[in-house]
Structures are given as structure tokens and as C-alpha cells.
Amino acid sequence: MIILTLNCGSSSAKYQVYDWKNKAVLAVGVVERIGLEYSVIEHKKTGNGEFTDKVQCPTHKEAIELIIDMLLDKEHGVISDLSEIGAVGHRVLHGGESFIKSALIDDEALATIKKLIPLGPLHMPANIMGIEAAREVMPNIPHAIIMDTAWHQTMPKASYMYAVPYSWYTQYNVRRYGFHGTSYVYTAKRAAVLLGKDPKDTNLIICHIGNGASMCAVKNGVCVDTSMGLTPLEGLIMGTRSGDLDPAILPYVMNRTGMNVKEMDSSLNKKSGLLGLCGMSDRRDVRDAAANGNEKAQLAIDMETQRIKKYIGAYAAELGRVDAIVYTAGVGEMAPHIRLGATKNLEILGIHLDEEKNRIGQCRNGEIDISKDGSPVRIYVIPTDEELVMTEDAHALMEGEYDVHMNFSYSFQHKDYVNKARAAGLIEDLKKKPELEKVLVYPK
């Protein structure tokens, strides 16, 4: 059985094709520039290199049709008939309070999602366009929705409410929702494996640091707090997003400049964060500029890492006991200088970073431990796999076996789990960088 997962943005459609029986990724790809003068498809069949082509995709429907044509292509395809696809999983930004777990899509579910557009006006319309296009192209295949917010629905009210008029919550659904949920599902379950504990007995602080970044406090295996809020704007300093700031800054600057609401929203989401501080949003560029004496770049690094450290301290106090700190996503996995700045000098909390292990620990194919021997709190770097969570949710929903993550067992939370592609990649990584063996905890 084949599971297709889709992640549709306003002008893009990312996809992955997974062979359920053999537990292997068959192909990944993306259609970009949807709705522009020309579109581009980048398709990679496992073991067969990459294929790129310019095409015409006026809407998401043409993009989905193009993806299906590519999957059926004699040279680049991975299936011989559309009927081989057993389910399609769709990533959706916002489930509000309506969805506490992934769900099969029917007309009622789709109508509910559409009502949530005001909570995610930048992302939800594109998510919905992708769902509608895929259902039209593949009407006889079950479709599932996997929500970024569902993982966080276990937060207590004291964590998700804001100290604003209560009517804002009852009338307009203003509350903390949190995002990156599929990443937290994967990394929380994997951290429990590395700790040798039942997920329900683990307390974790997970740092999902990519261009978009958030953190999550996990108590007894479930989310009790997270840094993003009503939208993905709150919390950490990100590539182009401001994160936490004094709300009074908004009317102050708007009054001084004449900016309107739309312009302010764009400034906070697309022109702030690292980009606003130093003119660069890629952590590698910021790191290199700081190393060459760029004071604004160094300030951006210092501010970002201080913000992460502040949340680690707050969540440690909230949890009472911390078993592990987990870094994940592109920056969390591959930027030792960010981990160093955020985690050093936290010995008072039982968090002892090994700076040499941290320096070595750059790997997308293995799970590593960068804490000192004997550290009461382990510090793990765990490459995330959001697509696998989507795949397993979609398959379980189709089979009628799915439940909320606390009651559902994923393949990757078992000791004998092996990601074949990553295991093969790790062999090559170790050839190039043998010292990775010193920090590797899985696979051994």
C-alpha cells in the first residue's frame, strides 16, 4: 500500500510517497510557483536522482495532477496505477478547538476547517485549496487531515488562555494553540526511546528551531505549554518573525508611521526576527557575518539564544523535573553555535552541555547526545520526521485504528525501529566524519 502526503502552501505543493509494506520512502518532491507565469516541479525518486521541469500550473488542481502524472511516469514514477495509493494525508496549519487529533476528511470536516480560516489567514486558504484539488483528482481515495495544533490540545487552561477580556475567547477563539505538532509527536516519542522510558513517564523540553521556531514543555508525555500562540508569530525570535514583544509597540509605531494593520502584520511576520535585526534570515549567513565582525549579526545570535534559554528556564520551573532537552529541525539539528548559546551555563538546572560533543554533533541521519557524562538532564539532537507522523496517522485512520497520540502506538516509538534511508545515510556520514560515533546514540 502507498501513502501520499501533501503539504500545500499558497504557491507550492510538497509531497512524499511512502511504501507502507516495505517501510520506505519511494519519492519526494515539490511543485513551486503555482499560479505564476510558469511553475517548477522538483522530483526525487529514491535511488534514481532528481528530475526538474518547468510546467504550467495555474491552480493547485493542475499541481496535484502534475504530481500524479509524475508518480505514474515510466521513467521517474513509483506506481503503475492510481489505485495503489491507499490514502492521502494533508498537513493543515490550524485545527482550532475542533480537532484534538487527525481525522478523515468528509464534507462536514472540510466545512469545519473553512470556518477556521480567520485563525490562520496566511496558511489555511492554501491548505484548503490543496485538499479540495486532491479530492477532485483522487475522489475514490481516503483523505486525512493532520493538524499542526492537535498535539497541543492537552495544555491546561492556565497555559493556553491570555489575560485579555474573556469574551475574546468565547466570541473570537482567542487563545494559545501552538504549532509544529507533528514534529513534537515524533521527537517526544523518540526521546522516550532514547531515555528507555514509557512516553507517559517522560518530562521534556523540545526546541524545534528552523526558520520558524517554537518550544514545547512535555509533562508525562503530553504538551503542557508551548511558545507559539494564537498564530505562529509569538515566542522565539525566528528568521523573519519577531516572536515575543510588548504589544504596545504596535499602536505606537502605527501612530508614528501611518502603517495600517496589514502593513504591520507583514512587518512582524516577514521583516522582523533575524532579518529585521541584521538583514539576514539564514542562520548560516548570520553566523558567518558575526564571525567576520558584524556586530548586528552577533546581536541577533545573542538575542535568539537568550530567548531560547529564557524559555528553557521557564519550562524547567513549570515541569519540576526535566529528563531531557531535545533540539530538532534544520537549525536545531545543524547549528552547534545556537545550541551552545542557548544551553551553556544551565548547570544549576542539572543541564550540563559537553561543548566538544556539541561541536561534533551535526547530523541529519542519527540521534545524538551532546550532554556531559553524568548530566542529570540529557541533551539530545533528534532529526524530526513530520512526514512519517502524517503517513502513520493517515494509514491508521484508513484502517480504523487511530486514536489520540497518548493512546496510539507509532512504529518509531519502538526500540527496534529503523529508518532505512537514514541508516544508509548515516553510513556515509560516518565515512566522512568518523568522530560522530562518539556522540551517536541511535542507531548504533
C-alpha positions as CSV (number, residue, x, y, z in Angstrom):
1,M,0.0,0.0,0.0
2,I,1.2,3.5,-0.9
3,I,0.6,6.6,1.3
4,L,0.8,10.0,-0.3
5,T,1.3,13.0,1.9
6,L,0.8,16.6,0.8
7,N,1.7,20.0,2.3
8,C,0.2,22.8,0.3
9,G,1.3,26.4,0.6
10,S,0.0,29.4,-1.2
11,S,2.2,28.8,-4.3
12,S,3.7,25.4,-3.6
13,A,2.7,21.7,-3.0
14,K,5.3,19.4,-1.3
15,Y,4.7,15.7,-1.4
16,Q,6.1,12.4,-0.2
17,V,5.3,8.8,-1.4
18,Y,5.7,6.1,1.2
19,D,5.6,2.3,0.7
20,W,3.8,1.1,3.8
21,K,4.6,-2.6,3.4
22,N,8.3,-2.1,3.0
23,K,8.5,1.0,5.3
24,A,10.4,3.0,2.7
25,V,10.1,6.4,1.1
26,L,9.8,6.0,-2.6
27,A,9.8,9.6,-3.8
28,V,9.7,13.2,-2.5
29,G,9.2,16.4,-4.4
30,V,7.7,19.9,-4.7
31,V,5.7,21.9,-7.2
32,E,6.6,25.6,-6.8
33,R,5.4,28.9,-8.3
34,I,1.8,27.7,-8.6
35,G,-0.3,30.4,-10.2
36,L,2.7,32.3,-11.7
37,E,3.8,32.6,-15.3
38,Y,5.5,29.2,-15.0
39,S,5.8,26.5,-12.3
40,V,8.6,24.2,-11.5
41,I,8.5,20.6,-10.3
42,E,11.4,19.0,-8.5
43,H,11.0,15.3,-8.1
44,K,13.4,12.8,-6.5
45,K,12.9,9.1,-6.8
46,T,14.8,7.1,-4.2
47,G,17.9,5.8,-5.8
48,N,17.3,7.5,-9.1
49,G,18.5,11.0,-8.8
50,E,16.5,14.2,-9.2
51,F,14.3,15.5,-12.1
52,T,13.3,19.1,-12.6
53,D,11.0,20.6,-15.2
54,K,9.2,23.8,-16.0
55,V,5.4,23.5,-16.4
56,Q,2.2,25.4,-16.3
57,C,0.1,25.1,-13.0
58,P,-2.4,27.9,-12.8
59,T,-4.0,26.4,-9.7
60,H,-3.4,23.7,-7.1
61,K,-5.6,21.3,-9.2
62,E,-3.0,21.3,-12.0
63,A,-0.2,20.9,-9.5
64,I,-1.9,17.8,-8.0
65,E,-2.5,16.4,-11.4
66,L,1.2,17.0,-12.3
67,I,2.3,15.2,-9.1
68,I,0.1,12.2,-10.0
69,D,1.4,12.2,-13.6
70,M,5.0,12.2,-12.2
71,L,4.2,9.3,-9.9
72,L,2.9,7.3,-12.8
73,D,5.7,8.3,-15.2
74,K,7.5,5.3,-16.7
75,E,11.0,6.7,-16.0
76,H,10.5,8.7,-12.9
77,G,7.4,7.2,-11.4
78,V,7.0,4.9,-8.4
79,I,3.5,3.4,-9.0
80,S,1.8,1.8,-12.1
81,D,-1.8,2.7,-11.2
82,L,-3.5,5.3,-9.1
83,S,-5.4,2.5,-7.2
84,E,-2.1,1.7,-5.5
85,I,-2.5,4.8,-3.3
86,G,-4.3,3.7,-0.2
87,A,-4.6,7.1,1.5
88,V,-3.6,10.7,1.2
89,G,-2.6,12.7,4.2
90,H,-2.8,16.6,4.2
91,R,-1.0,18.9,6.6
92,V,-3.2,21.6,7.9
93,L,-2.0,24.5,10.0
94,H,-4.9,25.1,12.3
95,G,-7.5,22.8,13.9
96,G,-8.7,25.3,16.5
97,E,-10.5,23.5,19.3
98,S,-12.5,21.4,16.8
99,F,-9.8,18.8,16.2
100,I,-7.8,17.2,19.0
101,K,-6.4,14.6,16.6
102,S,-6.0,13.8,13.0
103,A,-9.2,12.9,11.1
104,L,-10.6,11.6,7.8
105,I,-11.9,14.3,5.5
106,D,-15.6,14.4,4.6
107,D,-17.7,17.4,3.6
108,E,-18.5,18.2,7.3
109,A,-14.9,18.2,8.3
110,L,-13.9,20.4,5.4
111,A,-16.7,22.8,6.3
112,T,-15.3,23.0,9.8
113,I,-11.8,23.7,8.6
114,K,-13.1,26.5,6.4
115,K,-14.6,28.1,9.5
116,L,-11.1,28.2,11.0
117,I,-9.6,30.4,8.2
118,P,-9.7,33.5,10.4
119,L,-7.3,31.8,12.8
120,G,-4.7,31.2,10.0
121,P,-5.4,33.5,7.1
122,L,-1.9,33.2,5.7
123,H,-1.8,29.4,5.5
124,M,-5.3,27.9,5.8
125,P,-6.7,29.0,2.4
126,A,-3.8,27.2,0.6
127,N,-4.2,24.1,2.8
128,I,-7.9,24.0,1.8
129,M,-7.1,24.6,-1.9
130,G,-4.8,21.6,-1.8
131,I,-7.4,19.4,-0.1
132,E,-10.1,20.3,-2.5
133,A,-7.9,19.8,-5.5
134,A,-6.6,16.4,-4.3
135,R,-10.1,15.2,-3.5
136,E,-11.2,16.2,-7.0
137,V,-8.3,14.5,-8.7
138,M,-8.5,11.4,-6.4
139,P,-12.2,11.1,-5.4
140,N,-12.1,7.4,-4.6
141,I,-9.1,7.5,-2.2
142,P,-9.5,8.3,1.6
143,H,-8.1,11.7,2.6
144,A,-6.9,12.6,6.1
145,I,-6.1,15.9,7.7
146,I,-3.2,16.1,10.1
147,M,-3.3,19.3,12.2
148,D,-0.2,21.2,13.4
149,T,-2.2,22.3,16.5
150,A,-3.7,18.9,17.6
151,W,-0.7,17.9,19.8
152,H,-1.1,21.0,21.9
153,Q,-4.7,20.4,22.9
154,T,-3.6,18.8,26.2
155,M,-2.5,22.1,27.5
156,P,-4.2,23.2,30.7
157,K,-6.4,26.3,30.6
158,A,-3.8,28.3,32.6
159,S,-1.3,27.7,29.8
160,Y,-3.5,28.5,26.8
161,M,-5.6,31.4,28.0
162,Y,-4.5,35.1,27.6
163,A,-5.1,37.8,30.2
164,V,-7.4,39.7,28.0
165,P,-11.2,40.2,28.2
166,Y,-12.7,36.6,28.5
167,S,-15.2,37.4,25.8
168,W,-12.3,37.5,23.3
169,Y,-12.0,33.7,23.9
170,T,-15.7,32.9,23.9
171,Q,-16.6,35.1,20.9
172,Y,-13.4,35.1,18.8
173,N,-11.5,31.9,19.9
174,V,-8.5,34.0,21.1
175,R,-6.2,31.6,23.0
176,R,-2.8,29.8,22.6
177,Y,-2.9,27.0,20.1
178,G,0.7,26.2,19.3
179,F,2.2,24.7,16.1
180,H,4.8,22.2,14.8
181,G,2.7,19.5,16.4
182,T,3.7,16.6,14.1
183,S,7.4,17.4,14.9
184,Y,6.7,17.3,18.6
185,V,4.9,13.9,18.3
186,Y,7.9,12.4,16.6
187,T,10.6,13.9,18.8
188,A,8.8,13.3,22.1
189,K,8.2,9.6,21.3
190,R,11.8,9.2,20.1
191,A,13.2,10.9,23.2
192,A,11.3,8.4,25.3
193,V,13.0,5.6,23.4
194,L,16.5,7.1,24.0
195,L,15.7,7.5,27.7
196,G,14.4,4.0,28.0
197,K,11.2,5.2,29.5
198,D,7.5,5.0,28.7
199,P,6.4,8.2,27.0
200,K,3.9,8.7,29.8
201,D,6.7,8.9,32.3
202,T,8.9,11.5,30.4
203,N,9.3,15.2,31.0
204,L,10.9,17.0,28.1
205,I,11.7,20.5,26.8
206,I,11.7,20.3,23.0
207,C,13.2,23.1,20.8
208,H,12.0,23.0,17.2
209,I,14.4,25.5,15.7
210,G,14.0,26.2,12.0
211,N,13.3,29.3,10.0
212,G,10.1,29.2,12.1
213,A,10.9,28.2,15.7
214,S,9.0,27.1,18.7
215,M,9.4,25.3,22.0
216,C,7.2,22.9,23.9
217,A,7.1,21.7,27.5
218,V,6.1,18.0,27.7
219,K,5.0,16.6,31.1
220,N,4.2,12.9,31.4
221,G,4.3,12.6,27.6
222,V,1.8,15.4,26.7
223,C,2.1,19.1,25.9
224,V,1.5,21.4,28.9
225,D,2.9,24.6,27.4
226,T,4.3,26.0,24.1
227,S,5.8,29.2,22.9
228,M,3.7,29.9,19.8
229,G,0.3,31.3,20.4
230,L,-2.9,32.1,18.5
231,T,-0.6,32.3,15.5
232,P,3.0,31.2,14.8
233,L,4.2,34.8,15.5
234,E,4.6,34.5,19.2
235,G,7.5,33.1,21.2
236,L,11.1,32.7,19.9
237,I,13.0,35.0,17.6
238,M,12.8,33.5,14.2
239,G,14.2,34.0,10.7
240,T,11.7,36.8,9.8
241,R,9.2,36.7,12.7
242,S,9.6,38.9,15.8
243,G,8.5,36.5,18.5
244,D,7.5,38.0,21.9
245,L,7.3,41.8,22.1
246,D,5.5,44.5,24.0
247,P,2.0,44.7,22.3
248,A,2.0,48.5,22.9
249,I,4.8,48.8,20.3
250,L,2.3,48.1,17.5
251,P,-0.1,51.1,18.1
252,Y,3.0,53.3,18.9
253,V,4.7,52.6,15.6
254,M,1.5,52.7,13.6
255,N,0.6,56.1,15.0
256,R,4.2,57.4,14.3
257,T,4.4,56.0,10.7
258,G,0.8,55.7,9.5
259,M,1.2,52.0,8.9
260,N,-2.1,50.1,8.6
261,V,-2.9,46.7,10.1
262,K,-1.9,44.7,7.0
263,E,1.4,46.5,6.8
264,M,2.2,45.9,10.5
265,D,1.2,42.3,10.2
266,S,3.6,41.9,7.2
267,S,6.4,43.7,9.1
268,L,6.1,41.4,12.1
269,N,5.9,38.2,10.1
270,K,8.1,38.9,7.1
271,K,10.5,41.7,8.0
272,S,11.4,41.1,11.7
273,G,13.3,38.5,13.6
274,L,16.9,38.0,12.4
275,L,16.1,39.7,9.1
276,G,15.0,42.8,10.9
277,L,17.9,42.8,13.3
278,C,20.8,42.2,10.9
279,G,19.4,42.0,7.3
280,M,19.8,38.2,7.1
281,S,17.4,35.4,8.0
282,D,19.6,32.3,7.2
283,R,21.4,31.3,10.4
284,R,24.5,30.3,8.3
285,D,24.8,33.7,6.9
286,V,24.3,35.3,10.3
287,R,26.9,33.0,11.8
288,D,29.5,33.8,9.1
289,A,28.8,37.6,9.3
290,A,29.2,37.5,13.1
291,A,32.5,35.6,12.8
292,N,33.7,38.4,10.4
293,G,32.9,41.1,13.0
294,N,29.3,42.1,12.0
295,E,28.0,43.5,15.3
296,K,24.3,43.3,14.3
297,A,24.7,39.7,13.3
298,Q,26.3,38.9,16.7
299,L,23.5,40.7,18.4
300,A,20.9,38.7,16.5
301,I,22.6,35.4,17.6
302,D,22.8,36.6,21.2
303,M,19.2,37.6,21.3
304,E,18.0,34.4,19.7
305,T,19.9,32.2,22.0
306,Q,19.0,34.2,25.1
307,R,15.3,33.8,24.2
308,I,15.6,30.1,23.9
309,K,17.5,29.9,27.2
310,K,14.8,32.0,28.9
311,Y,12.1,29.5,27.7
312,I,14.2,26.6,28.9
313,G,14.4,28.1,32.4
314,A,10.7,28.9,32.4
315,Y,9.7,25.4,31.3
316,A,12.1,23.7,33.7
317,A,10.3,25.6,36.5
318,E,6.9,24.6,35.1
319,L,7.8,20.9,34.8
320,G,9.6,20.5,38.1
321,R,11.6,17.6,36.7
322,V,13.3,17.5,33.3
323,D,14.5,14.3,31.7
324,A,15.9,15.7,28.5
325,I,16.3,18.8,26.3
326,V,15.7,18.0,22.7
327,Y,16.9,20.0,19.7
328,T,15.3,19.4,16.3
329,A,14.5,20.9,12.9
330,G,17.1,22.3,10.5
331,V,18.8,24.8,12.9
332,G,18.4,22.7,16.0
333,E,20.0,19.7,14.2
334,M,22.8,21.5,12.4
335,A,23.7,24.7,14.2
336,P,26.0,24.0,17.2
337,H,26.6,27.7,17.9
338,I,22.8,28.2,18.6
339,R,22.7,25.1,20.9
340,L,25.8,26.3,22.7
341,G,24.5,29.8,23.3
342,A,21.1,28.5,24.4
343,T,22.2,25.7,26.7
344,K,25.6,26.6,28.3
345,N,25.7,27.8,31.9
346,L,22.5,25.9,32.9
347,E,24.2,23.6,35.3
348,I,22.0,25.0,38.1
349,L,19.1,23.2,36.4
350,G,21.1,19.9,36.0
351,I,21.8,20.6,32.3
352,H,25.4,20.0,31.5
353,L,26.4,20.6,27.9
354,D,29.5,19.0,26.5
355,E,30.9,21.6,24.2
356,E,33.1,19.2,22.2
357,K,30.2,16.8,21.6
358,N,28.1,19.7,20.6
359,R,30.7,20.8,18.1
360,I,30.8,17.3,16.6
361,G,27.1,16.8,16.7
362,Q,25.9,17.9,13.2
363,C,23.9,15.0,11.7
364,R,20.6,14.6,9.9
365,N,20.6,10.8,9.9
366,G,21.3,9.8,13.5
367,E,20.2,10.7,17.0
368,I,23.0,12.1,19.2
369,D,23.6,13.0,22.8
370,I,25.6,16.2,23.4
371,S,25.4,16.3,27.2
372,K,28.3,15.5,29.6
373,D,28.6,12.1,31.0
374,G,26.6,12.0,34.2
375,S,24.4,15.0,33.4
376,P,21.1,14.6,35.2
377,V,19.4,16.1,32.2
378,R,20.3,14.6,28.8
379,I,20.6,16.9,25.8
380,Y,19.6,15.1,22.6
381,V,19.6,16.2,18.9
382,I,16.9,14.2,17.2
383,P,16.2,14.8,13.4
384,T,12.5,15.2,13.1
385,D,10.2,13.3,10.6
386,E,6.9,15.1,10.3
387,E,6.0,13.2,7.1
388,L,6.3,9.9,8.9
389,V,3.8,11.1,11.5
390,M,1.4,12.2,8.7
391,T,1.9,8.9,6.9
392,E,1.1,6.8,10.0
393,D,-1.9,8.9,11.0
394,A,-3.3,8.6,7.5
395,H,-2.8,4.8,7.4
396,A,-4.3,4.3,10.9
397,L,-7.3,6.4,10.1
398,M,-7.9,4.4,6.9
399,E,-7.7,1.2,8.8
400,G,-9.9,2.4,11.7
401,E,-7.0,2.0,14.2
402,Y,-6.2,5.6,15.0
403,D,-6.6,7.4,18.4
404,V,-5.1,10.4,20.2
405,H,-1.3,10.1,20.4
406,M,-1.4,9.2,24.1
407,N,-3.3,6.0,23.3
408,F,-1.8,5.3,19.9
409,S,1.5,3.4,19.2
410,Y,3.7,4.7,16.4
411,S,6.2,2.4,14.7
412,F,9.0,4.9,15.6
413,Q,8.4,4.7,19.4
414,H,9.7,1.1,19.5
415,K,13.2,0.1,20.3
416,D,13.7,-1.9,17.1
417,Y,12.5,0.9,14.8
418,V,14.9,1.5,11.8
419,N,14.6,4.3,9.3
420,K,16.2,2.6,6.3
421,A,17.0,5.8,4.3
422,R,18.6,7.5,7.4
423,A,20.5,4.3,8.3
424,A,22.0,4.3,4.8
425,G,22.8,8.0,5.0
426,L,24.4,7.6,8.4
427,I,26.9,5.0,7.0
428,E,28.0,7.7,4.5
429,D,28.1,10.4,7.2
430,L,30.4,8.2,9.4
431,K,32.8,7.7,6.5
432,K,33.1,11.4,6.1
433,K,33.1,12.2,9.8
434,P,34.1,9.2,12.0
435,E,34.0,11.2,15.2
436,L,30.2,11.2,15.0
437,E,30.5,7.7,16.6
438,K,31.4,9.5,19.9
439,V,28.0,11.2,20.2
440,L,25.7,8.8,18.3
441,V,23.1,7.1,20.5
442,Y,20.8,5.8,17.7
443,P,21.2,3.8,15.5
444,K,24.3,2.1,16.9
